[in-house]
Amino acid sequence: MRKRGHDHASPGLYFVTFCTNERHPWFGRVINGKVELNDSGCIAHDHWNGIPGHHAHVEVHAFTIMPDHIHGIIELTGRPARVSSVAMKSGRPQGAPSGSLGAIVGAYRAGVVREMNRVRPYTIRNLWQRGYHDIIIRNDRMLERITRYIRRHPRMLLPEHWIRIGAWIQGDVNVAPTSVRYCPNNARTAASSC
């Protein structure tokens, strides 16, 4: 969901959310308000932390890997050295411009799928739901509220956990914060991360 007229390669903070296809719980489970990541969840976690290593103009902030979706804050600290134009095919744009928020999210998602397929005995197809949602973070108050939402998100997973975006930005959600990352000992990721 793009804000029309906004250059998503411009510096700024963005809150992004993307889901697995059909909300399949690929990344773990929530037990007593705590996320327990499985091997695939550890891969998603480690790839998120690796984003700045692939994009020099990017910093990552608060994030949470849930069983079937990911919330995180990505900061574009400047413009990439070179932003290419979008390739055109049949007069229609093909992909996001390099260095833009869309290109960063796309590269992250592709990397997670590639690594998951490398360590599995079968190929995963259609891991991700098409597209993603983003919110431009306009001020410190918004950043604080969204960060708080991300950190307490695992405890908010009730059957009625879908709340209006405006409610949590305005601070109408009153839940004790919690966020736990657990990777099993047999996780196939860097030892320093799990």
Contacts in CASP RR format, 6 or more apart in sequence:
PFRMAT RR
TARGET T0000
AUTHOR 0000-0000-0000
METHOD contacts of the structure
MODEL  1
MRKRGHDHASPGLYFVTFCTNERHPWFGRVINGKVELNDSGCIAHDHWNG
IPGHHAHVEVHAFTIMPDHIHGIIELTGRPARVSSVAMKSGRPQGAPSGS
LGAIVGAYRAGVVREMNRVRPYTIRNLWQRGYHDIIIRNDRMLERITRYI
RRHPRMLLPEHWIRIGAWIQGDVNVAPTSVRYCPNNARTAASSC
1 132 0 8 1.000
1 133 0 8 1.000
1 134 0 8 1.000
2 8 0 8 1.000
2 134 0 8 1.000
3 136 0 8 1.000
6 136 0 8 1.000
8 14 0 8 1.000
8 96 0 8 1.000
8 100 0 8 1.000
8 101 0 8 1.000
8 102 0 8 1.000
8 134 0 8 1.000
9 76 0 8 1.000
9 79 0 8 1.000
9 80 0 8 1.000
9 83 0 8 1.000
9 97 0 8 1.000
9 99 0 8 1.000
9 100 0 8 1.000
9 101 0 8 1.000
10 76 0 8 1.000
10 79 0 8 1.000
11 57 0 8 1.000
11 75 0 8 1.000
11 76 0 8 1.000
11 77 0 8 1.000
11 78 0 8 1.000
11 79 0 8 1.000
12 75 0 8 1.000
12 76 0 8 1.000
12 77 0 8 1.000
12 136 0 8 1.000
12 137 0 8 1.000
13 61 0 8 1.000
13 73 0 8 1.000
13 74 0 8 1.000
13 75 0 8 1.000
13 136 0 8 1.000
13 137 0 8 1.000
13 143 0 8 1.000
14 73 0 8 1.000
14 74 0 8 1.000
14 75 0 8 1.000
14 76 0 8 1.000
14 101 0 8 1.000
14 134 0 8 1.000
14 135 0 8 1.000
14 136 0 8 1.000
14 137 0 8 1.000
15 71 0 8 1.000
15 72 0 8 1.000
15 73 0 8 1.000
15 134 0 8 1.000
15 135 0 8 1.000
15 137 0 8 1.000
15 146 0 8 1.000
16 70 0 8 1.000
16 71 0 8 1.000
16 72 0 8 1.000
16 73 0 8 1.000
16 74 0 8 1.000
16 101 0 8 1.000
16 105 0 8 1.000
16 132 0 8 1.000
16 133 0 8 1.000
16 134 0 8 1.000
17 69 0 8 1.000
17 70 0 8 1.000
17 71 0 8 1.000
17 72 0 8 1.000
17 132 0 8 1.000
17 133 0 8 1.000
17 134 0 8 1.000
18 69 0 8 1.000
18 70 0 8 1.000
18 105 0 8 1.000
18 109 0 8 1.000
18 128 0 8 1.000
18 129 0 8 1.000
18 131 0 8 1.000
18 132 0 8 1.000
18 133 0 8 1.000
19 68 0 8 1.000
19 69 0 8 1.000
19 70 0 8 1.000
19 128 0 8 1.000
19 129 0 8 1.000
20 26 0 8 1.000
20 27 0 8 1.000
20 68 0 8 1.000
20 69 0 8 1.000
20 127 0 8 1.000
20 128 0 8 1.000
20 129 0 8 1.000
21 126 0 8 1.000
21 127 0 8 1.000
21 128 0 8 1.000
21 129 0 8 1.000
22 129 0 8 1.000
23 68 0 8 1.000
23 69 0 8 1.000
23 129 0 8 1.000
24 68 0 8 1.000
25 67 0 8 1.000
25 68 0 8 1.000
26 40 0 8 1.000
26 41 0 8 1.000
26 67 0 8 1.000
26 68 0 8 1.000
26 116 0 8 1.000
26 124 0 8 1.000
26 127 0 8 1.000
27 37 0 8 1.000
27 38 0 8 1.000
27 40 0 8 1.000
27 41 0 8 1.000
27 44 0 8 1.000
27 65 0 8 1.000
27 66 0 8 1.000
27 67 0 8 1.000
27 68 0 8 1.000
27 70 0 8 1.000
28 35 0 8 1.000
28 36 0 8 1.000
28 37 0 8 1.000
28 38 0 8 1.000
28 40 0 8 1.000
28 41 0 8 1.000
28 67 0 8 1.000
29 35 0 8 1.000
29 36 0 8 1.000
29 38 0 8 1.000
29 67 0 8 1.000
30 36 0 8 1.000
30 66 0 8 1.000
30 67 0 8 1.000
30 154 0 8 1.000
30 157 0 8 1.000
33 154 0 8 1.000
33 155 0 8 1.000
33 157 0 8 1.000
33 178 0 8 1.000
34 154 0 8 1.000
34 178 0 8 1.000
34 180 0 8 1.000
34 182 0 8 1.000
35 64 0 8 1.000
35 65 0 8 1.000
35 66 0 8 1.000
35 67 0 8 1.000
35 154 0 8 1.000
35 179 0 8 1.000
35 180 0 8 1.000
35 181 0 8 1.000
35 182 0 8 1.000
36 180 0 8 1.000
36 182 0 8 1.000
37 44 0 8 1.000
37 45 0 8 1.000
37 65 0 8 1.000
37 181 0 8 1.000
37 182 0 8 1.000
37 183 0 8 1.000
37 187 0 8 1.000
38 184 0 8 1.000
39 119 0 8 1.000
39 183 0 8 1.000
39 184 0 8 1.000
39 186 0 8 1.000
39 187 0 8 1.000
39 188 0 8 1.000
39 189 0 8 1.000
40 116 0 8 1.000
41 65 0 8 1.000
41 183 0 8 1.000
42 183 0 8 1.000
42 184 0 8 1.000
42 187 0 8 1.000
42 188 0 8 1.000
42 189 0 8 1.000
42 193 0 8 1.000
42 194 0 8 1.000
43 112 0 8 1.000
43 115 0 8 1.000
43 116 0 8 1.000
43 119 0 8 1.000
43 188 0 8 1.000
43 189 0 8 1.000
44 65 0 8 1.000
44 70 0 8 1.000
44 112 0 8 1.000
45 65 0 8 1.000
45 181 0 8 1.000
45 183 0 8 1.000
45 189 0 8 1.000
45 193 0 8 1.000
46 189 0 8 1.000
46 190 0 8 1.000
46 193 0 8 1.000
46 194 0 8 1.000
47 108 0 8 1.000
47 111 0 8 1.000
47 112 0 8 1.000
47 115 0 8 1.000
48 60 0 8 1.000
48 63 0 8 1.000
48 65 0 8 1.000
48 70 0 8 1.000
48 72 0 8 1.000
48 108 0 8 1.000
49 60 0 8 1.000
49 193 0 8 1.000
50 60 0 8 1.000
51 58 0 8 1.000
51 60 0 8 1.000
51 74 0 8 1.000
51 104 0 8 1.000
51 108 0 8 1.000
52 58 0 8 1.000
52 59 0 8 1.000
52 60 0 8 1.000
54 107 0 8 1.000
55 80 0 8 1.000
55 99 0 8 1.000
55 104 0 8 1.000
55 107 0 8 1.000
56 80 0 8 1.000
56 81 0 8 1.000
57 76 0 8 1.000
57 77 0 8 1.000
57 78 0 8 1.000
57 79 0 8 1.000
57 80 0 8 1.000
57 99 0 8 1.000
58 74 0 8 1.000
58 75 0 8 1.000
58 76 0 8 1.000
58 77 0 8 1.000
58 104 0 8 1.000
59 74 0 8 1.000
59 75 0 8 1.000
59 77 0 8 1.000
60 72 0 8 1.000
60 73 0 8 1.000
60 74 0 8 1.000
60 75 0 8 1.000
61 72 0 8 1.000
61 73 0 8 1.000
61 74 0 8 1.000
61 75 0 8 1.000
61 147 0 8 1.000
62 72 0 8 1.000
62 73 0 8 1.000
62 146 0 8 1.000
62 147 0 8 1.000
62 150 0 8 1.000
62 151 0 8 1.000
63 70 0 8 1.000
63 71 0 8 1.000
63 72 0 8 1.000
63 73 0 8 1.000
63 150 0 8 1.000
64 70 0 8 1.000
64 71 0 8 1.000
64 72 0 8 1.000
64 150 0 8 1.000
64 151 0 8 1.000
64 153 0 8 1.000
64 154 0 8 1.000
64 179 0 8 1.000
65 181 0 8 1.000
66 153 0 8 1.000
66 154 0 8 1.000
66 157 0 8 1.000
71 149 0 8 1.000
71 150 0 8 1.000
71 153 0 8 1.000
72 150 0 8 1.000
73 137 0 8 1.000
73 143 0 8 1.000
73 146 0 8 1.000
73 147 0 8 1.000
73 150 0 8 1.000
74 101 0 8 1.000
74 104 0 8 1.000
74 105 0 8 1.000
76 99 0 8 1.000
76 101 0 8 1.000
80 98 0 8 1.000
80 99 0 8 1.000
82 98 0 8 1.000
83 97 0 8 1.000
83 98 0 8 1.000
83 99 0 8 1.000
83 100 0 8 1.000
84 97 0 8 1.000
84 98 0 8 1.000
85 97 0 8 1.000
86 93 0 8 1.000
86 94 0 8 1.000
86 95 0 8 1.000
86 96 0 8 1.000
86 97 0 8 1.000
87 93 0 8 1.000
87 94 0 8 1.000
87 95 0 8 1.000
88 94 0 8 1.000
95 103 0 8 1.000
96 102 0 8 1.000
96 103 0 8 1.000
96 106 0 8 1.000
97 103 0 8 1.000
101 134 0 8 1.000
102 132 0 8 1.000
105 132 0 8 1.000
109 127 0 8 1.000
109 128 0 8 1.000
112 127 0 8 1.000
113 124 0 8 1.000
113 127 0 8 1.000
113 128 0 8 1.000
116 124 0 8 1.000
116 127 0 8 1.000
117 123 0 8 1.000
117 124 0 8 1.000
119 188 0 8 1.000
135 146 0 8 1.000
135 165 0 8 1.000
135 169 0 8 1.000
137 143 0 8 1.000
137 146 0 8 1.000
142 169 0 8 1.000
145 168 0 8 1.000
145 169 0 8 1.000
145 170 0 8 1.000
145 171 0 8 1.000
146 168 0 8 1.000
146 169 0 8 1.000
148 177 0 8 1.000
149 168 0 8 1.000
149 173 0 8 1.000
150 179 0 8 1.000
151 177 0 8 1.000
151 178 0 8 1.000
151 179 0 8 1.000
152 173 0 8 1.000
152 175 0 8 1.000
152 176 0 8 1.000
152 177 0 8 1.000
152 178 0 8 1.000
152 179 0 8 1.000
153 179 0 8 1.000
154 178 0 8 1.000
154 179 0 8 1.000
154 180 0 8 1.000
155 175 0 8 1.000
155 176 0 8 1.000
155 177 0 8 1.000
155 178 0 8 1.000
156 163 0 8 1.000
156 173 0 8 1.000
156 175 0 8 1.000
163 173 0 8 1.000
166 172 0 8 1.000
167 173 0 8 1.000
183 189 0 8 1.000
183 193 0 8 1.000
183 194 0 8 1.000
184 194 0 8 1.000
185 194 0 8 1.000
187 194 0 8 1.000
END
